[in-house]
Amino acid sequence: MPTINFKGKNAVWNHHLSLPYQILEKDKKLSAKGKNEDENLIIEADNLIALKSLLPKYQGKIKCIYIDPPYNTGNENWVYNDKVNSPLLRAWIGEIVGKDDLTKHDKWLCMMVPRLKLLREFLNDEGVIFISIDNNEEHHLRNICDEIFMDNFIAKLVWKGKSGAEDDNYYRTIHEYILVYAKNKSQFNAGLQIKEGGNFPKFDQNKEKYYTTQLLRKWGSNSRREDRPNLFYPIKGPDGNDFFPRLPDGSDGCWRWDKSKMIKAIENGDIDFAFNNKNLLEAYEKIYEPDENENRFKKYQSVLDNVGSTTMGTKELMEIFDGLKVFDHPKPTSLLKRLFTMSGLRNNDIILDSFAGSGTTAHAVLELNKEDGGNRKFILVQLPEKIEEDKPAYKAGFKYVHEITRERVKRVIERDKLEVGFYYMRLGPKIDADSILNGDLPTYNEFAKYVYYLAAGKTMDNEESINEKNYFVGKINSETVYLIYEKDTEKLKKLAITLDWAEEVNKKDNGKKIVYAPACFLDEEYLERFNISFVSIPYNLFEKK
């Protein structure tokens, strides 16, 4: 496979491995109480450090990642700030990457590589990543993604989401690209997402077919009556009265079909009525289980149109912020919802966005859940990026982009009367030898999850199994992981693997034991007798046994 060379490549290729893990700490004042509040996360941090710190819990757990990184146009004022052990890269730190910077492509690639390498680790075997980009870096991005994701390229989507400008070179550019890569394309399902992961839970007695349903009124962009007046008309409801398409706020909406198609569907008995999770009556299209030799669904096209534009994204955001333009060129929620559907997203999956910007990803997740009663979760990461003082957002009191991210999600939850919440997180102490030696200690549970990740090379499936009293962390196949530790510097100096502890544990567990502890008072003979593999903390903190 062809590769791309650029300045700094050797220095950044494995940079993500050298980064320390840091504890993510909740800010109670900025969090929002509600359902899934501990699973929906908004993280204010450098996304490289945040991603590394999320790995012990979320490695292999994410179904869909969407990122919208800087396009490197020279107008974005992005700054290279990764502290890589390289004189060349250290000289770049803090400098704005402008149009005339002869190394701007090198800097952009050096910024993207470690982030993409970490992002790949989060995907589950069916997972997929969507990356928005334009002509400035699309060819470079394709090259490094081919190296990182290898032979798992899925598609290069074309999104018709801009009107273009007359001062564009040669032709008005009305599109952007979205590169799509899978963790393992042999397991990736790009079909239309069906509720309950592909089940058809209802039964039509007349047709003797099982079916699922999909909302009949339009949602997302262009879903209001004034957007498509010809699609606003009555159908007969279950009580015989006229039934109109209504949006969740009670205003007039529109159907997805014109009258002729609707009449035919009604005559065929392909319309269903049911109450949604807000106890409001909705009309649904019946989607039948395919016959043995019939494919009910067609593939999505690689050109995305009629899924909103940056103008629509700006309009959505201004409606949330009382007419104020707080962010330039936001993506519309309709685009993100289309991508999520194309990813084969299930109702309980997690979506990650490490370049969160205005928070469109979370907004789209919340809308999807509202529409179909799903329970999808989001993780957003946004850098504490300063807003220029001449921007309307700054004048309205927003000093950093992450403030807009959080405020948007909060306002959408409140506006739509949703029951969900989120944790607002910041980076806390590092989990490394220096921090522990300096007395900057993590909690037992935080440290336990981390040492399990080190020992197993994967995240814990059952965090409830951690037992601080017995120093029990968890099982890895036939081995058991223990952590002899307390969040107290003085006590920590006295803790160790002792003969009494080893004998007591061995009565209940005579199998292989991996024990992390500050010290060990047993010699090799006793360690072998009790089947103990000792890992010293903090000195051997990063060694896997």
Buried (B, 14 or more C-beta within 10 A) or exposed (E): EEEBEBBBBEBBBEBBEEBBBBBBEBEEEBBBEEEBBEBBBBBBBBBBBBBBBBBBBBBBBBBBBBBBBBBBBBEBEBBBEBBBEBEEBEEBEEEEBEEEBEBBBBBBBBBBBBBBBBBBBBBBEBBBBBBBBBEBBBEBBBBBBBBBBEEBBBBEBBBBBBEEEEEEEEEEBBBBBBBBBBBBBEEBBBBBBBBEEBEBEBEBEEEEBEBBBBBBBBBBBBBBBEEBEEBBBEBEEEEEEEBBBBBBEEEEBBBBBEEEEBEEBEEEEBBBBEEBEEEEEBBBBBBBBEEEEEEBEEEBEEEBEEBBBBEBBBBBBBEBBEEBBBBBBBBBBBBBBBBBBBBBBBBEBBBBBBBBBBBBBBBBBBBBBBBBEBEBBBBBBBBEBEBEEEBEBBEBEBEBBBBBBBBBBBBBBEEBEBEBBBBBBBBBBBBBBEBBEEEBBBBBBBBBBBBBBBBBEBBBEEBEEBEBEEBBBBBBEEBBBBBBBBBEEEEBEEBBBBEEBBEEBBEEBEEEBBBBBBBBEBEEEBBEEBBBBBBBBBEBBBEEE
